[in-house]
């Protein structure tokens, strides 16, 4: 076995970076840099996508909470604006307003 082949089999050959001196690696260095660049773009795209999905989930939860709160407030407002509720609030606060006995009329010009 030649000295060069023995050298390639050692773990230190890879750890130290001797393999980067090989002719194949030197000839294909531009291609390898391009592949590394594409991997970096792919990984950053994936990370950005995951962050956007988390943000969308938070917004969905917030929307559901606000929607439920809106429904509760609309129900309370509808209940409080009933004529019977308004009359009972006026009596509780001793305000002397009464419901008119005659309906409203329109003034014609």
C-alpha positions as CSV (number, residue, x, y, z in Angstrom):
1,X,0.0,0.0,0.0
2,X,1.4,3.4,-0.8
3,X,2.1,6.1,1.7
4,X,-0.6,8.4,0.3
5,X,-3.4,5.8,0.7
6,X,-2.4,5.1,4.3
7,X,-2.4,8.8,4.9
8,X,-6.0,9.1,3.7
9,X,-7.3,6.4,6.1
10,X,-6.3,8.2,9.2
11,X,-8.9,10.2,11.1
12,X,-6.5,13.1,11.5
13,X,-6.5,13.4,7.7
14,X,-10.1,14.6,7.8
15,X,-9.9,16.5,11.1
16,X,-6.8,18.5,10.2
17,X,-8.2,19.3,6.7
18,X,-5.6,17.6,4.6
19,X,-8.4,16.3,2.3
20,X,-9.0,19.9,1.2
21,X,-5.7,19.8,-0.6
22,X,-6.8,17.1,-3.0
23,X,-7.1,17.9,-6.7
24,X,-10.8,17.1,-6.9
25,X,-11.7,19.4,-4.0
26,X,-9.6,22.2,-5.4
27,X,-11.2,21.8,-8.9
28,X,-14.7,21.7,-7.5
29,X,-14.3,24.4,-4.9
30,X,-16.6,26.9,-6.7
31,X,-19.3,24.3,-6.9
32,X,-18.9,23.3,-3.3
33,X,-19.1,27.0,-2.2
34,X,-22.3,27.3,-4.2
35,X,-23.8,24.2,-2.6
36,X,-22.9,25.6,0.9
37,X,-24.5,28.9,-0.1
38,X,-27.7,27.1,-1.2
39,X,-27.8,25.1,2.0
40,X,-27.5,28.3,4.0
41,X,-30.4,29.9,2.0
42,X,-32.5,26.8,2.5
43,X,-31.9,26.7,6.3
44,X,-32.6,30.4,6.7
45,X,-35.8,30.0,4.6
46,X,-37.0,27.1,6.8
47,X,-36.3,29.1,10.0
48,X,-38.2,32.1,8.7
49,X,-41.1,29.9,7.7
50,X,-41.2,28.3,11.2
51,X,-41.2,31.8,12.8
52,X,-44.0,33.0,10.6
53,X,-46.1,29.9,11.4
54,X,-45.6,30.5,15.2
55,X,-46.6,34.1,14.7
56,X,-49.7,33.1,12.7
57,X,-50.7,30.7,15.5
58,X,-50.3,33.4,18.1
59,X,-52.5,35.8,16.0
60,X,-55.1,33.1,15.6
61,X,-55.3,32.6,19.3
62,X,-55.5,36.3,19.9
63,X,-58.3,36.7,17.2
64,X,-60.3,33.9,18.9
65,X,-60.0,35.6,22.3
66,X,-61.0,39.0,20.9
67,X,-63.9,37.4,19.0
68,X,-65.2,35.8,22.1
69,X,-64.8,39.0,24.1
70,X,-66.7,40.9,21.4
71,X,-69.5,38.4,21.6
72,X,-69.8,38.7,25.4
73,X,-69.8,42.5,25.2
74,X,-72.4,42.5,22.4
75,X,-74.6,40.3,24.5
76,X,-74.3,42.5,27.6
77,X,-75.0,45.6,25.5
78,X,-78.1,44.0,24.0
79,X,-79.4,43.0,27.4
80,X,-78.7,46.4,29.0
81,X,-80.4,48.3,26.1
82,X,-83.7,46.5,26.6
83,X,-86.5,48.8,27.6
84,X,-87.3,46.9,30.7
85,X,-83.6,47.1,31.8
86,X,-83.5,50.8,31.2
87,X,-86.6,51.4,33.2
88,X,-85.3,49.3,36.1
89,X,-82.0,51.2,36.1
90,X,-83.9,54.5,36.1
91,X,-85.9,53.4,39.0
92,X,-82.8,52.2,40.9
93,X,-81.2,55.6,40.4
94,X,-84.4,57.6,41.3
95,X,-84.6,59.3,38.0
96,X,-88.1,60.5,37.2
97,X,-88.3,59.6,33.5
98,X,-91.3,57.6,32.3
99,X,-92.2,55.9,29.1
100,X,-94.4,58.2,26.9
101,X,-98.0,57.2,26.6
102,X,-98.4,58.7,23.1
103,X,-96.2,57.5,20.3
104,X,-93.8,59.9,18.6
105,X,-95.2,61.9,15.7
106,X,-93.8,63.3,12.5
107,X,-94.0,67.1,11.8
108,X,-94.8,67.7,8.2
109,X,-93.6,70.8,6.5
